[in-house]
Amino acid sequence: MAVFISYHSSKRPVVEHIATYFARHDISTWWAPRDVPPGSDWDEAISRAIKNSKALVLLFCASADSSVHVKREVHLADKAKIPIYWVRLEQVQPERLGYYLSPTQWVDWLDQRDSTLDSLVKDLRRPGVSGRVLDTDATPRPAEPVPASGWPAGIAVFENERVAAEAAAHTYFRIARDASDRSVVLPTGRAATQVFRAMLRIAHRYAPTPFGESHILSDTETFGVHAQHHTSRTRHVVETLVEPLTERGLGPAPGQLHLLSGQISEREDPLLRTQRILRLYPPAVHGISISPAGEVLGYEVGAYTDPDEIVSDGCRIVELSEHGRRYIDPNQPSRSVLTIGLASALECSGLMVLAFDKTKARIIHQMTHFPETAGVPATLLRRNPRAVIVTTRAIAEAAELDNTHFPESAEAGSAWIVSRFA
């Protein structure tokens, strides 16, 4: 298979070593100047090589971050929808390349032990990345990514985010009314606000008990804060959904609410309580929001290398870097969040991947066109075969989604989504 290696000229000894290491694992590489044909135009040869590669591996360092040539190569790979992997050679964070590198797989090679590269080799040898030998003399053609076979179970596309959010709201209420022995998991974040507003608009159609007798959970909470703190996600759920519904006589009974608490006390441990609820009342529906970079449920981009490390995670406390804190809430006083864990989303019988903001198009494209990678936790949602993407026409077009369904209304869309969960 052909992999393009992008690097700063000061790291030539490193690129030679890594190319040799890849070759020992049957991974062929293309890098300049070694593979530039004699007499060829340098820029044209590099552009053609990138477009015909199955992946780009960036040897990242401070010099690479500030290099115009490296940025151009990464931009070409991003434009051609080619997976980008980066090997960090120095203890620095990307700045100029941050936009391109935040949703990509990465590996630290600070100790320069070849064993550290094994996880990268494993990713590069996946069927979705390997399989085509680079022909530098061929006519330029875009890469042909391999879509995720059989995933998602459906893609419901609506004209705008208001209608998409209403479809998700209808889905919650439809399933909740028939799920007295199950739970429903509410999302958090901007998508949650849109879904909650939609729930308030349509709740009267499901009177007197829109949520039936199902048990209601939230999926994340800032760790260490009380329920009235301004960064509390539980407070957001209560103020924007539960209290307005209750004022209309449509609210859930107190015994139905099991929203995450950010504080652990002698009387109660929210993790143990939530684990018990999930065990007794398995989730029937969960609308999950992903970040444009690929964070999900508090799991941040670039923090993991082994998918099995997180796909079986139940309720837990997730530690965040500064990057993760910006994603969750830049004003939160804690470096951690409580999460119900990725396992609950993967086991949920009705998972909706909510993508209402056009900034989500890039990660939705990655989730549907390229192999899963632990470095981008959102891609691991592909392990739930019943997942349905709920999105807008603008995002579907930007993400180049196929096999889409265009419901005539939010209610019709909800009925179709529920049918895909069966």
N, C-alpha and C positions, 0 to 999 in steps of 0.2 A: 504494500500500500504506500501511497505517497503522502508525505507530510512536509509542509513548508516550514522551515525554521527561520524565524525573524530574530535578529540580534543586533547589538551595537558592535562595531568593528573591534572595540577593545576586548571583546569576549570571544575572539576567534578560537583560542585554544579550547574554550568550553564547548563551543558549537561542534568542534571536531570530535571531542570526546563523546558528547551526547549522540551525535550522528552514528558514531561507532557502536555505542551502547544500543541504540535503536536497531541497528543492522543485525546485532546478535539476537534480537527478538523478532527478526523478519519484518521490520518496519523500514521501508525505504524512505529516504529524505531528499529534499531539494533545498539547497541553500547557496547563496551567492558569496563569493564569485565561483565556487567550485562547479556549479551546474549551469552557468551562463554559457550558451554555445558561442564558440569563437566568431567574432564579427557581428554578433547580434547587438541590437539596441538594448542597453542595460535595463531601462525602465520597462520597455515592452516585454522583455523576457521575464522579469519579475512579475509583472501584471498577469501575464499568461500563466505562469507557474502557480500563482495564488488561485486564480480562477479554476484551475484544473486540479487543485489539491483537495484532499478530503478533510484536512484540518490544518490549522496554523498553530505552531508552538512558539510562544514568545519567551526568550530568555530575558527575564525582566531584571533591570537594575536601574540606578539613578540616571545613567547615561542613556539607556534605552527610553526611559520616560520622557526625556527632553529631546530625543532625536526626531527630526522631521521625517527622515526616511522610514524609521520604524512606525511612526504614527500613520504614514501613508499605507504601509503594508497591512497594518491592523485594520485600517479603514476599508481597504479593498476586500479583506476577508469578511468583515462585517457586512459590507454591501452585497457580497456574493453569498451571504447566509452560510458561511463556512464556520464550523465550530472553532473556537479559540481557546487554547489552553496556555497557561503561563507558568513558567518555572521561575520562582523568585530566587535570585542569586545574592541579593543584598537585603538587609533589614530596612527596607523603605516601602512606603505605600505609594500606589499610583496616583498621580495628580492630573497631568495632561492626558494620560491614557485611562483615567478612572472611568469615564463614560463607557468605554468599550470593555473594560476588564471586570467591572462589577458583577455581571451575570455569567462569568465563565468559570470553568474548572481551574484549579490552581494547585500547586505543590511547592512547598518550601524545600529548596536544595541548598540550604545555608551550610550544612555540614559536608556537602558534596559526596555523600555516600550514594553509590548507585542503587542500593536497596530502596532509597527514598523515591526513586523514579518508578518503582514497580507499579504503583497505583495508576500513574499516568500511562504507562505501557498497557496496562489492563484496559483503560478507557479507549486508547487509540486502536486497540485490536478488536474492539466490539464490532459486530457486523454493520452497524449503522455508520461507522467511520471508515472501515477498511474495505478493500475489494476492488480498487481500480489503480492500475499502474499509471504513473504520470508520463505523458508523452509531451515533451517540450516542443516538439515540432508540429503538434496538432493545432487545428484551428481553435482559437479561444472559444470556450463554451462554459456556461455557468456550472457550478457544482450541482449534483443531483442528490440531495439528501434523502435518506430513507425514512419515510413517515413511520410513526409508531403504529405497528400493526394492531388493528382492532381497538385502538384507543384514540379519542375517547368514545364512550358509548353513544354520544350524540353531541351536536353543536347547535344550540338554539340561538338564532340571530334575529335581533330586533332593530327597528329603525333608530332608536335612541335609548339612552340609559334609563330614562324614566319608565319606558315600557318594559325594558329588560328587568329592572328592579321590581316592577309589579308582577312579572311572571315568577320571579323568585319568591315574592311574598305569597302569591297564590299557592305555590308549591309547598311552602311551609304549612299554610293553613290546611290544605287538602290532606297532607300526610299526617299532620298533628291530630286531626279529628279522629283518625282511625288508628292512632298509635298510643292508646292508654297504657300499654305495657312497654312502651319505648320512650326514648328521649329525642328532643330536637336540640341541635347545637347552633347557637346564634353566632354570626361572624362579628368581628370587631374591625374598626378602621373606617375609612371613607365609604367603602362599599356597604358597610353595615348601616351607616346613616341613611343611605339611599334606600336600602331594603326596609328599614324601620319606617321611613316616611311613607313608603308604598304600603306597608302593612296598615298604617293609620288611615290611608285613603280607602282601603278596601275591607277593613275589618268588619264593617256593618253587614257585609254580605255573608259573614260566617257567624253572625250573632246566634245565641248569646255568648258562646265560648269559642272564639277563633282558634285557640290552641287546644281545644278539647280537654282531655285529662292527661296529656303528655307531660313529661318532665322536661324542664327548660334549663339548658346550661349555656354558658358563654365559653368561648374557646381560648381566650388569653386574658391576663390581668397583670398589671404592674406589680411586681413583688415588693412587699414591705409597706405599701400605702393603705390607708384606711378607705372605706367605701365612699367617703365624701371628698377625697382628695381630687384636685382638678385633673390629675392624670389617670384616675381610676377608670378603667374600662367598664367595670360593673356600674359605676355611677352613670356612665354614658347610656348603657342599656336601660337603666331604670328611668332616667330623666327623659330620654327620647322615645321610649317605647312603652315600658310597663306602666308608668304613671299616667300618660295620656290615655292609654287603653282603659285603665281603671276608672278614670274620671268619666268615661263614656259607659261604664258598666260592662266593659268587655274584657277586663283584665284577667289574668290567670290567678288562681287561688295561691295564697302564700306557700302552701305545701308543694306547689309545682315548681317553684323557683329554686334553682341550685346554682346561682351565678357564682363564679369564682371570687374568693376573697383573697386580698393581697397580704393578709396577715395571718400568721400562725400563732395560736394561743394555746394555753394549757387545756382549754375546753374543746378546741377544735383545730384540726389540721385540714385545710382546704384540699390538699392533695389527696389525702386518704378518703375524704368525703366524696370528692369527685370520682375517684377510682371506684368507689362503691356504687355510685349512681350509674356510671357507665357499665359496670358489671351487671347490675340488676336490670337496668333499662338501656340496652344497646341503642346507639343512635340510629334513628330512622332517616334523618335528613340533616345535612350540614352544608351551609353555604359558606364556602371558604374563600377568603380574599388573599391574593398574592401581591407582592410588591413588584414594581417594574423590573427590579433586578433579580427577583427570584426568591426572596425571603418568604417564609410561610410559617405561621404559628410560632413566631419568635426564633425559628431556626434561620440563621443568617448566611448569606452567600460567603463562600470561602472559608467557613469554619470547620468543614468536615471533608474527609477523604474516603470514608468507608460508608456506603449506603446502609449496610446492615447495622451500623452504629446508631442510626436514628429511626429507621422504618418500624422498629418494634417498640419505640419509646411510648410509654404511657404518661400519665400526669407527672410533670417534673418542673424543676426550676431551671431555666436556661440562662446562662451567663452571656452578656452581650459585650461587644467591642463598641467603640465610639460610632462606628458605621451602623451597627445594629440599633443603637440607641436613637440615631437619627431616623431610622425606619419606623421603630415603634412609637417614640414620642421624644423629640429633642429636649423637652422640658421635664421629663420624668426624673425623680431624685434617685432612682435605683439603677444599677447596672444589670438588673435581672428582670425576667418576667416569668409568671406562672403560665404553663401551657398544658392543655389536655393531652398533648403529644401527637405525633404524626400517626401512630398506630390507629387511633380512633378515626381519623379521616380515611385511612386506607381500608378500615373494616366497615365503615359506614355504608349502609345499603343504598343510600341516596345522597351522593356527593355532587354538589354544584360548585364548579369553579367560576367565581364571579369576576368578570372583567368588563367594567363599564367605562374605564378611563383609557383613552387612546395610548397613553404611555405604557399600557400593558401589552400592546401588540407585539413587541419584540420578544417578551418572555413567553407569550402564548405561542408564537412561531417556534421558539426553541423547544417548548414542551411537546409540540405536535410533530416536529420535523427531525429532531436530533435525539441521540441516545440520552437516557437518564444519566445524571452525574451527581454524586454526593455534594460536590462543590456548589451546586444550585439546587437546594432542597425542594423547590417547587416541582422540579422535573420528576421527583419520586412519587408524586401523586398519580403518575401513570400506572402505579401498581394497584390502583383501584379500578377494576374493569368496568364499573358501573358509573364512572364519573361522567358528568355532562357539563360542557362549557356553556355558560350563559353570557352572551356578549352582544355587541352592537354591529351593525353593518360596517361602520368605518373600521372597527378593529378587525373584523373578519377579513376584510379586504387587505388591510395593512399586514396582517399576519399570514396571508396567503392560505387561508383555511379552505379545505375541500369538504365535500359531503355535508354541507350545511343545510339546516332546515329553517325556513322563514315562516313562522306562524303568523296567522292573520291578526291575532290579538294576544294580549298578555294571558288571558284565560286559556285560549287555545294552546298557547306555548307551554303553559303550566301542565296541561293535560298530556301534552307530548313528552315533556320532561319526565313526568311521573311514569309514563309508559316505558321510557328507556331504563328506568331503575329496575323494572321487573326482571 
